[in-house]
C-alpha cells in the first residue's frame, strides 16, 4: 500500500515502546524498586504498547483493501475497531495479570486505596485507552507527514514533467524547421491567395503567442486548449488542403468549466499528422470527440513507411502527467484501422484531480 508508510509506522511502533520503557524504568528506580522489578515492569508495559501499535498497523492495511483509504467511512471504522481491539486486549491482559504474580508489578499501588475492586477493570481499561490514543496520535502524525512529503514530491515531479513538455513543444514548434515550413507556406500564399495568407498568419501568430503565454500553466481550460489546437489544424490544412479533414464534436457551452493539462490535445493531433500519409486520394481524418468525462482523439491509420524524426516521448510524457494529476493513465487503442487516444477531462483548475 503506497499510501500507508508501513516501514515508518513499524519503526515508530518499536522506538515508541522503547522510549516508554526507559521512562517507566526511570520512574520505577526512583521508588527504589529492585532491578528485576524495574526491568519486568517496563518490559511488560512497553510490550503492551508494541502489540497495540502493530495491531493498529495491521488494521490500517486490512481496511485499506476493503474501504477507500482516507475516506470518512475508513476513519470511523478504523477508530471503532481500534478501540474495540484495545478494549478486548486490555480485558484479556487484566485477566492474565490478576491471575498471576504479574499483578504485583503491573497494577499501580494506588489501586489498593480503592475498596471496591470491581472498579479496577474499568481503571485498567482507561489506562489502555489512553495508551491506544497515544499510539493513534503518533501513527496519524507519521501518515500525515508521509502524505505531505508524497504530495510535495508529486508536485515537484509534475512541475518538472510540465516544464519538460512545454520546452519540448517549444523546441518542436519554434524549431527552425517548423518556422521554415510556416514561412514558406506563408510566402506562397501571399503570391497566390493573399486572403488566405492573412488568415494563415493570424493562426500562426495566435499559436506562437499561446505556446509562450501558457508555458507557465499546468492546467488550462478546454476552450483555450481547443483554440490552440484549432490554430494548429487550420495551419496544417492550409498546407495539406483536401488531404486533411477534421471534425470537432465538443459541447461548446460547457468548455469554460472543463480543463485539460496544458498542451495535451495539440500534441495528439500533431502526432497523428506526423506519422500518417496525407493525400487527396487518401485523406487523414481527425476527430476530437467529447465522450462523458473523456476527450477522444481518433484518426484513421495510414502510416508512413519512413516516419519523421521523433523522440517518442510525447505520449509517455502526457501519460506521466495524467498519472500524477488524475491518478489514472491515458487510454490508447489501436485496432489496425484507427488509432484512438482518450484523455480525461479535468473538472477544476486546481492541481489535484484524483477520485
C-alpha positions as CSV (number, residue, x, y, z in Angstrom):
1,X,0.0,0.0,0.0
2,X,1.9,3.1,-1.2
3,X,-0.3,5.5,0.7
4,X,0.5,3.8,4.1
5,X,4.1,4.3,5.3
6,X,4.3,0.7,6.7
7,X,8.1,0.8,7.4
8,X,8.0,4.1,9.1
9,X,5.0,3.0,11.3
10,X,6.7,-0.2,12.3
11,X,9.9,1.7,13.1
12,X,7.9,4.1,15.3
13,X,6.0,1.3,16.9
14,X,9.3,-0.2,18.0
15,X,11.0,3.0,19.1
16,X,8.0,4.4,20.9
17,X,7.7,1.5,23.4
18,X,11.4,1.6,24.0
19,X,11.1,5.2,25.0
20,X,8.2,4.4,27.3
21,X,10.2,1.6,28.8
22,X,13.0,4.0,29.6
23,X,10.6,6.4,31.2
24,X,8.9,3.7,33.3
25,X,12.3,2.3,34.3
26,X,13.5,5.7,35.5
27,X,10.3,6.4,37.5
28,X,10.4,2.9,39.0
29,X,14.0,3.2,40.0
30,X,13.2,6.4,41.9
31,X,10.9,4.4,44.1
32,X,13.8,2.1,44.8
33,X,12.4,-1.0,43.2
34,X,14.9,-3.8,42.5
35,X,16.4,-4.1,39.1
36,X,14.4,-7.2,38.3
37,X,11.1,-5.4,39.1
38,X,12.1,-2.3,37.1
39,X,13.0,-4.4,34.0
40,X,9.9,-6.6,34.3
41,X,7.5,-3.7,34.8
42,X,9.0,-1.5,32.0
43,X,9.2,-4.6,29.7
44,X,5.5,-5.6,30.2
45,X,4.2,-2.0,29.6
46,X,6.3,-1.5,26.5
47,X,5.3,-4.9,25.2
48,X,1.6,-4.0,25.6
49,X,2.2,-0.7,23.7
50,X,4.1,-2.5,21.0
51,X,1.3,-5.0,20.5
52,X,-1.3,-2.2,20.2
53,X,0.9,-0.4,17.7
54,X,1.3,-3.4,15.5
55,X,-2.4,-4.2,15.8
56,X,-3.3,-0.7,14.6
57,X,-0.9,-1.0,11.6
58,X,-2.4,-4.4,10.6
59,X,-5.9,-2.8,11.0
60,X,-5.0,0.0,8.6
61,X,-3.7,-2.3,6.0
62,X,-6.7,-4.7,6.3
63,X,-9.2,-1.8,6.0
64,X,-7.3,-0.2,3.1
65,X,-8.1,-3.2,1.0
66,X,-11.8,-3.0,1.7
67,X,-12.6,0.7,2.2
68,X,-11.4,3.7,0.3
69,X,-8.3,4.8,2.2
70,X,-8.7,8.2,3.9
71,X,-12.5,8.3,3.4
72,X,-14.8,9.2,6.3
73,X,-16.1,5.7,6.5
74,X,-12.5,4.4,6.7
75,X,-11.7,6.7,9.6
76,X,-14.9,5.8,11.5
77,X,-14.4,2.1,11.1
78,X,-10.7,2.3,11.9
79,X,-11.1,4.2,15.1
80,X,-14.1,2.0,16.2
81,X,-12.1,-1.3,15.6
82,X,-9.0,0.2,17.1
83,X,-10.7,1.0,20.4
84,X,-12.7,-2.3,20.3
85,X,-9.4,-4.1,19.9
86,X,-7.8,-2.1,22.7
87,X,-10.7,-2.9,25.0
88,X,-10.5,-6.7,24.2
89,X,-6.7,-6.7,24.6
90,X,-6.8,-4.9,27.9
91,X,-9.6,-7.1,29.2
92,X,-7.6,-10.2,28.4
93,X,-4.4,-8.7,29.8
94,X,-6.2,-7.7,33.0
95,X,-7.5,-11.3,33.5
96,X,-4.0,-12.7,33.0
97,X,-2.4,-10.1,35.3
98,X,-4.8,-10.7,38.1
99,X,-4.5,-14.5,38.0
100,X,-0.7,-14.4,38.1
101,X,2.1,-12.8,40.1
102,X,2.2,-10.1,37.4
103,X,-0.4,-8.1,39.4
104,X,2.4,-7.2,41.8
105,X,4.3,-5.4,39.0
106,X,1.7,-4.1,36.6
107,X,-1.2,-3.0,38.9
108,X,-0.4,0.5,40.3
109,X,-0.1,0.7,44.1
110,X,-2.8,3.4,44.4
111,X,-5.4,0.8,43.1
112,X,-5.2,-0.6,46.7
113,X,-6.7,2.6,48.1
114,X,-9.9,1.7,46.2
115,X,-12.0,-0.6,48.4
116,X,-14.3,-1.7,45.5
117,X,-12.2,-4.0,43.4
118,X,-14.8,-4.1,40.6
119,X,-13.6,-0.7,39.6
120,X,-10.1,-2.0,38.8
121,X,-11.0,-3.4,35.4
122,X,-12.5,0.0,34.4
123,X,-9.4,1.9,35.5
124,X,-7.2,-0.7,33.7
125,X,-9.3,-0.2,30.6
126,X,-9.0,3.6,30.8
127,X,-5.2,3.2,31.0
128,X,-5.4,1.0,27.9
129,X,-7.5,3.6,26.1
130,X,-5.0,6.4,26.9
131,X,-2.2,4.2,25.6
132,X,-4.1,3.5,22.4
133,X,-4.9,7.2,21.9
134,X,-1.1,7.9,22.2
135,X,-0.5,5.2,19.6
136,X,-3.1,6.6,17.2
137,X,-1.8,10.2,17.6
138,X,1.7,9.1,16.8
139,X,0.7,6.9,13.8
140,X,-1.6,9.7,12.4
141,X,1.3,12.1,12.6
142,X,3.5,9.7,10.7
143,X,0.9,9.1,8.0
144,X,0.2,12.8,7.6
145,X,3.9,13.6,7.4
146,X,4.3,10.9,4.8
147,X,1.3,12.2,2.8
148,X,2.7,15.8,2.9
149,X,6.1,14.6,1.7
150,X,4.5,12.4,-1.0
151,X,2.3,15.4,-2.2
152,X,5.4,17.7,-2.4
153,X,7.3,15.1,-4.3
154,X,4.4,14.6,-6.8
155,X,4.1,18.4,-7.2
156,X,7.8,18.6,-7.9
157,X,7.6,15.8,-10.5
158,X,4.5,17.4,-12.1
159,X,6.3,20.8,-12.4
160,X,9.3,19.0,-13.9
161,X,7.2,17.0,-16.4
162,X,5.1,20.0,-17.3
163,X,8.3,22.1,-17.9
164,X,9.7,19.3,-20.0
165,X,6.5,19.1,-22.1
166,X,6.4,22.8,-22.7
167,X,10.1,23.0,-23.5
168,X,9.8,20.1,-25.9
169,X,6.8,21.6,-27.6
170,X,8.5,25.0,-28.0
171,X,11.6,23.3,-29.4
172,X,9.5,21.4,-31.9
173,X,7.2,24.4,-32.9
174,X,9.7,27.2,-32.8
175,X,12.3,24.9,-34.3
176,X,13.8,26.5,-37.5
177,X,12.3,23.6,-39.5
178,X,8.8,24.5,-38.3
179,X,9.3,28.2,-38.9
180,X,10.9,27.5,-42.3
181,X,7.9,25.4,-43.4
182,X,5.5,28.0,-42.0
183,X,7.2,30.9,-43.7
184,X,7.5,29.1,-47.0
185,X,3.7,28.3,-46.8
186,X,3.0,31.9,-46.0
187,X,5.2,33.2,-48.9
188,X,3.4,31.0,-51.5
189,X,0.0,32.1,-50.1
190,X,0.9,35.8,-50.3
191,X,1.6,35.4,-54.0
192,X,-1.4,33.3,-54.9
193,X,-4.0,33.8,-52.2
194,X,-3.4,37.0,-50.2
195,X,-6.7,36.5,-48.2
196,X,-5.6,33.0,-47.1
197,X,-2.1,34.3,-46.3
198,X,-3.6,36.8,-43.8
199,X,-5.7,34.1,-42.2
200,X,-2.7,31.8,-42.0
201,X,-0.6,34.5,-40.4
202,X,-3.3,35.1,-37.8
203,X,-3.4,31.4,-36.9
204,X,0.4,31.3,-36.7
205,X,0.6,34.3,-34.6
206,X,-2.1,33.1,-32.2
207,X,-0.4,29.7,-32.0
208,X,3.0,31.0,-31.1
209,X,1.6,33.5,-28.6
210,X,-0.3,30.8,-26.8
211,X,2.7,28.5,-26.8
212,X,4.6,31.1,-24.9
213,X,1.9,32.6,-22.7
214,X,0.6,29.2,-21.5
215,X,4.2,28.0,-20.9
216,X,3.9,28.5,-17.1
217,X,0.5,27.0,-16.6
218,X,-0.1,23.3,-15.6
219,X,-3.8,23.3,-16.4
220,X,-5.8,25.4,-18.9
221,X,-9.5,25.5,-19.9
222,X,-10.8,23.1,-22.6
223,X,-11.7,26.2,-24.6
224,X,-8.1,27.6,-24.6
225,X,-6.6,24.2,-25.4
226,X,-9.0,23.7,-28.2
227,X,-8.2,27.2,-29.6
228,X,-4.5,26.3,-29.7
229,X,-5.3,23.0,-31.4
230,X,-7.6,24.7,-33.9
231,X,-5.0,27.2,-34.9
232,X,-2.6,24.3,-35.4
233,X,-5.1,22.3,-37.5
234,X,-6.0,25.3,-39.6
235,X,-2.4,25.9,-40.5
236,X,-1.9,22.3,-41.4
237,X,-5.0,22.2,-43.5
238,X,-3.7,25.2,-45.5
239,X,-0.6,23.2,-46.3
240,X,-2.4,19.8,-46.9
241,X,-5.6,21.0,-48.4
242,X,-8.1,18.2,-49.0
243,X,-5.6,15.7,-47.7
244,X,-6.5,16.6,-44.1
245,X,-10.0,16.6,-42.7
246,X,-11.1,17.1,-39.1
247,X,-14.2,17.2,-37.1
248,X,-14.6,18.6,-33.6
249,X,-17.6,17.3,-31.5
250,X,-17.5,19.1,-28.2
251,X,-20.2,20.8,-26.2
252,X,-19.3,24.5,-26.8
253,X,-21.3,25.8,-23.9
254,X,-19.5,23.8,-21.2
255,X,-15.9,24.3,-22.4
256,X,-15.1,27.1,-20.0
257,X,-15.9,24.8,-17.0
258,X,-13.7,21.9,-18.1
259,X,-10.0,21.7,-18.0
260,X,-7.0,19.9,-19.5
261,X,-3.3,19.8,-18.8
262,X,-1.6,22.5,-20.9
263,X,-0.7,21.3,-24.3
264,X,-2.3,17.9,-24.0
265,X,-4.6,17.9,-27.0
266,X,-2.4,19.6,-29.7
267,X,0.4,17.1,-29.4
268,X,-2.0,14.2,-30.1
269,X,-3.2,15.9,-33.3
270,X,0.4,16.6,-34.3
271,X,1.4,13.0,-33.6
272,X,-1.4,11.8,-36.0
273,X,-0.3,14.2,-38.8
274,X,3.4,13.4,-38.3
275,X,3.1,9.6,-38.6
276,X,0.4,9.2,-41.3
277,X,0.3,9.7,-45.0
278,X,-1.8,12.6,-46.2
279,X,-3.0,12.6,-49.8
280,X,-6.1,14.0,-51.6
281,X,-7.0,10.4,-52.6
282,X,-6.5,9.0,-49.1
283,X,-7.0,11.9,-46.7
284,X,-6.3,11.7,-43.0
285,X,-9.4,12.0,-40.9
286,X,-9.1,13.5,-37.4
287,X,-11.9,13.5,-34.9
288,X,-12.0,15.1,-31.5
289,X,-15.0,13.8,-29.6
290,X,-16.3,14.5,-26.1
291,X,-17.3,11.2,-24.6
292,X,-18.6,11.5,-21.0
293,X,-15.6,12.6,-18.8
294,X,-13.1,11.9,-21.6
295,X,-11.9,13.6,-24.7
296,X,-11.2,11.1,-27.5
297,X,-8.9,11.8,-30.4
298,X,-9.3,9.4,-33.3
299,X,-7.5,9.1,-36.7
300,X,-7.5,6.6,-39.5
301,X,-4.3,4.6,-39.8
302,X,-2.2,5.0,-43.0
303,X,1.3,5.0,-41.5
304,X,4.3,6.4,-43.4
305,X,6.9,3.9,-44.4
306,X,9.6,6.4,-43.2
307,X,8.4,8.4,-40.2
308,X,9.7,11.8,-39.3
309,X,12.4,12.1,-36.6
310,X,10.7,11.8,-33.2
311,X,11.9,11.3,-29.6
312,X,8.9,9.1,-28.9
313,X,8.4,10.7,-25.5
314,X,5.2,12.7,-26.4
315,X,2.7,10.1,-25.3
316,X,4.9,8.9,-22.4
317,X,5.2,12.5,-21.1
318,X,1.4,13.0,-21.3
319,X,0.8,9.7,-19.7
320,X,3.0,10.6,-16.7
321,X,1.4,14.0,-16.3
322,X,-2.1,12.4,-16.2
323,X,-1.0,9.8,-13.7
324,X,0.2,12.5,-11.3
325,X,-2.7,14.8,-11.9
326,X,-5.7,12.4,-12.0
327,X,-4.3,9.2,-10.7
328,X,-5.0,7.3,-13.9
329,X,-3.4,6.8,-17.3
330,X,-4.4,7.9,-20.8
331,X,-6.2,5.2,-22.8
332,X,-4.8,4.1,-26.1
333,X,-6.5,1.8,-28.6
334,X,-5.0,0.6,-31.9
335,X,-7.3,-1.7,-33.8
336,X,-5.3,-1.7,-37.0
337,X,-7.7,0.6,-38.8
338,X,-7.9,3.6,-36.4
339,X,-5.7,5.0,-33.6
340,X,-7.6,6.3,-30.6
341,X,-6.3,8.2,-27.5
342,X,-8.6,9.1,-24.7
343,X,-7.7,11.7,-22.1
344,X,-9.7,12.6,-19.0
345,X,-11.4,16.0,-18.8
346,X,-10.5,17.6,-15.5
347,X,-13.3,19.2,-13.5
348,X,-11.5,22.2,-12.0
349,X,-8.4,24.3,-12.4
350,X,-6.7,23.0,-9.2
351,X,-3.7,20.7,-9.2
352,X,-5.3,17.7,-7.6
353,X,-7.8,15.6,-9.6
354,X,-7.8,12.1,-8.0
355,X,-11.0,10.5,-7.1
